[in-house]
Amino acid sequence: MPRKLAAGNWKMNGLRASLIELKHLEDKHGDADVDILICPPATLIGACEDTPFDIGGQDCHMGESGAHTGDLSAEMLADAGASYVLTGHSERRTDHHETDEMIAAKSQASYDAGLIAVICIGETLAEREAETTLAVIDRQLAGSVPDGADHENTVIAYEPVWAIGTGKVPTTAQIAEVHAHIRSRLTARFADGAHMRILYGGSVKGSNAAEIFSVANVDGALVGGASLKAADFSPIITALENA
């Protein structure tokens, strides 16, 4: 079984004072038997060097260096202390018009820098209502995940766009259907696809985490707002440890 992963994406939130939350989290889960990943804003990556948790970037450029003002390469993130990076988050796909091809290039750059890529996929509400969810998942998996992906350098995060930050959560049957579909595609394409971790993301909180983690092929969660405070993230981690 893949080792379970609780990942927190702080998005554009957090100042140095916010790092006290990592200390609070360490007090409760410093010796957790699941992996814990925090993706703070890039300004805080270097300041997280003393935490026992894995640290990740929220995005990277596909190039190693160059005239790309404001961007960070995967190598820079690794040099700052990151071991993971998110690629393809729906907010990047939507707000920055990132394509599957761009996401695959960023993920490959992550591999080249020794980072683990958490590749995000998921459908919009319109796509869900049009009953094209699985077709969207197929397209994003085929286009966003490089051929060199394996269970050591890649995590897949399924985040239905319509559930992110809205409080709306798919039914367990809907989550099970998509995660089983993702697993089938990974095992068909990659020799170790059965061991690649698949996270669920989208309004995960302490009150629904146990139910979500009971679903087959859910190996953890990618958590947004609920990861900003240790008091909110801790119950999710506990639920994952008990799953």
N, C-alpha and C positions, 0 to 999 in steps of 0.2 A: 504494500500500500504506500502511495506517496506520502511524505511527511506533510502534515497539515500546515497551512500558512494563514496568519492573520495580518493583513496589510492595511495600513492607514495612509490615506492620501490627504495631506493637509491643504492641498490646492494653494490659492494665494492668501494664506492665513498663517500667522505666526511671526513673532519677534523673539529676540533672545530670551525675554522673560517667559516665553511660552515653553521653554525647555524644562521648566520645573515639572511639567506634565510627564515628561519621560522619566524623571526621578520618581514620581508617584507611581508610574506604571512599573518601574523596576522593583519598587517595594513589594508589589503584589505578584509580579510575573517575571522576576529576574531569572528564575530557573524553570521557566515554562517548558513543557514537553512538546510544544508546537513552535514553529518558527514565527517570529514577530518582525514585521517590516514597517518602518516609518518612512514616508516620503514627505519631508518638509520642503519649504521653499529652498531654492538653491543657496540662498544667503545663510542658511543655518546648517548646511551639510557638514562643514568643517567643525562647527561647534558641537556636533553630536559624537565626537570621536570617543568619548568615555562611556557611551551607552552600551549595554550588552546586546542591544537589538541591531538587526540589520538596518542599514540606511539606504534609501534610494532617491534618485532624481525623478522629477515629474515629466521630463521630456529630454531629448537630446537632439543635436543636429546630426545629419547623416555623414557629414564630412569630418575629417580629422582636425582641420584648422582652416583658416582663410578669412576672407572679408565678409563676415556674417555678423554684423554688429548686433549685440544683444543675445546671440545664441551661445550655447555651451555644447562642446563635443562630449561624446561618451568618455573619451580619455580624460577630459578635464574633470568630469564627475567622479571617475575612479580615483584620480589623483587627489580629489578633495575628501575622499573617504567613502564614497558610495559603492555598494556591491550590486545594486539593482537599479533599474530605470523603467518607468512606465512608458510605453509607446502606444499610440493609437487611441488614447482616451477620447471618448466621444466629444468632450469639450475642445480638444485639439482638432478632431475631424470636422467639427461644425464651425468653431470660431476662427480657425486658421486654415480651413479648407484642405486639410491633409488627406491625401489619397492613400489607398491600400499600397500602392507602389512606394510612396514616401515612407510609410510606416514600416514596410519590409526593409527599406534601406536603413532606417534608423535602428531597427532591431538587429540587422547585420552589423552595423557599427558598434552596437552594444556588445555583441559577441566578440568582435575584434578587440574591444577594450577590456575584455574579461568580466563584463557585467552580465547579470541575468536580466533578460527582458520580460517584463510583464505586459503581454500584448493584449490590448483591450478590444473587444468586439461586442456588438449588440445592435438591436433594431430600434427604430423610432416607433412612436405610437401609430403613425400612419402605416408603417410596414407591418406592425402587429395586427392592426385592424384589417389590412389587406390580405392577411394570412400568408405573408411572404417571409416570415421570420427565418425559417430554416434555409431558404434560398439566400437571404442576406448573410446568414452565418457562414454558409458555404463559400460565398464570394469573398467575405472578409478573411476567412481562414486561408483560402487559396492564395489571396493576394497580399496578405499582411504578414504571413509567417514564412520566414526564409527556409530554404531546403535544408540548411544546416541546423535547424532547431532540434533539440533533444531535451530529455527531462532535466538535465543539469543546467542548461542555459535559457530555458523558456518556461514561463508560466502563462497560461491563458486565463483571462478574466472576462467572464460573460457579464456585461452590464446592459440590461435593457434601458435604452436612453430615457424612456418614459417613466422609469422608476427612480432615476437618480435625483435625489434631493426633493422628491415630490411627496414622499410618504406612501406612495403606491408601491405595492409589492406583488409580483406575479404569484399565482397559486403554486403550491408545491408541485402540482402536476405539470404546470407550465415550465417551471425550473427543471424538473426531472427530464422532460422531453428535450429541452435544449441541451442540457448537460450530457445526456446520453447521445445525442446527435453529434455534439462536439467530440466526445470520446470515440465514437465510431469513425469519425473522419481522421482523428489523430492516429488511431491504431491502424487505419488503412494506409496512411501516408508515411508514418514513421515507425521504425522498428521498435522503439521504446514508447510508443504513444500511450500504452496502457499505464505508464508511470509518470506521464506529464501531468502536472497539477492544473486543475481547473477551478478557479475561484468564482464565486457569485458576488456581484456588487449591485447595489441599488436599494437605498433606504434600509440597510441592515442596521439593527439596533438590538439592545439587550433583550427586549421583549419578544423578538421574532427569530433570534439567532439560532436557538436550539432546534426549532422547526426546520429552518433552512438547512442546517448542518445534518439533519437526519436524511436528507435527500441523497440518493446514490450519485456518485461522481462529483459531489461538491466537496472539494478538498480544502476549503477555507473561504475567506471573504476579502474583497477589496472594499474598504470602508471609507466614506468621505467624512461628512460632518461629525459623525459619532466618534471619530478617532482623535478629535482635537482635544478632548478632555479625558484624562485617565479614568475618571468616574464613569464615563459613557463607554469607553473602549474596553475596559476591564471585563464587564459582563459578557461581551462578545468573545473575548479570548477564553474566558472560563467555559462558555458554552462549547467552544471548539475543542478545548481540552477534554471535555466530557462526552464529545460526540463519538 
